[in-house]
Amino acid sequence: MKQLKTVLIGIVIGLAIGMALGFNMGRDKPLLSNPFERETLGDRIKRLSSEALEQSGKALEKSGQELQDKLKKQ
């Protein structure tokens, strides 16, 4: 009976920790951060704008590299 109680408590604690970690992974947040913390609109705008800037920089760099390769072939 004592073993069953220990196993059930372990399952409940493991489930709670697993859900919190999974929720953070789904939101692309650090694993050990507060899963109930709300992201403000300002923080969301900063994050999305920095991601967009990074992606556009990569695309610009790739197209520049392709142009250089094209010029070298001529």
C-alpha positions in Angstrom: 0.0 0.0 0.0 2.9 2.4 0.8 4.5 1.6 -2.5 1.4 2.4 -4.4 1.0 5.7 -2.6 4.6 6.6 -3.5 4.2 5.6 -7.1 1.0 7.7 -7.4 2.6 10.7 -5.8 5.6 10.3 -8.2 3.3 10.2 -11.2 1.4 13.3 -10.1 4.5 15.3 -9.5 6.1 14.1 -12.7 3.0 14.9 -14.7 2.9 18.5 -13.3 6.6 19.1 -14.0 6.3 17.6 -17.5 3.3 19.7 -18.4 5.0 22.9 -17.2 8.1 22.1 -19.3 6.1 21.1 -22.3 4.1 24.4 -22.1 7.3 26.4 -22.0 8.7 24.4 -25.0 5.6 25.1 -26.9 5.9 28.8 -26.4 9.6 28.9 -27.2 10.5 30.1 -23.7 13.3 28.9 -21.4 12.3 25.5 -19.8 12.5 26.7 -16.2 10.7 30.0 -16.7 7.2 30.6 -15.2 4.7 29.0 -17.5 1.9 31.3 -16.3 3.7 34.5 -17.0 2.0 36.7 -19.6 4.0 38.2 -22.4 3.2 41.9 -22.7 2.4 43.4 -26.1 5.6 45.4 -26.0 7.7 42.3 -25.4 5.9 40.4 -28.2 6.5 43.3 -30.6 10.2 43.4 -29.7 10.6 39.7 -30.1 8.8 39.5 -33.4 10.6 42.5 -34.9 14.0 41.1 -33.9 13.1 37.8 -35.5 11.9 39.5 -38.7 15.0 41.6 -38.9 17.2 38.5 -38.4 15.4 36.6 -41.1 15.5 39.5 -43.6 19.3 39.9 -42.9 19.8 36.2 -43.7 17.8 36.4 -46.9 19.7 39.5 -48.0 23.0 37.8 -47.2 22.0 34.7 -49.2 20.9 36.7 -52.2 24.1 38.8 -52.1 26.1 35.5 -52.0 24.2 34.2 -55.0 24.9 37.4 -57.0 28.6 37.2 -56.2 28.6 33.5 -57.3 26.8 34.5 -60.5 29.4 37.3 -61.2 32.3 34.9 -60.6 30.9 32.5 -63.2 30.8 35.1 -65.9 
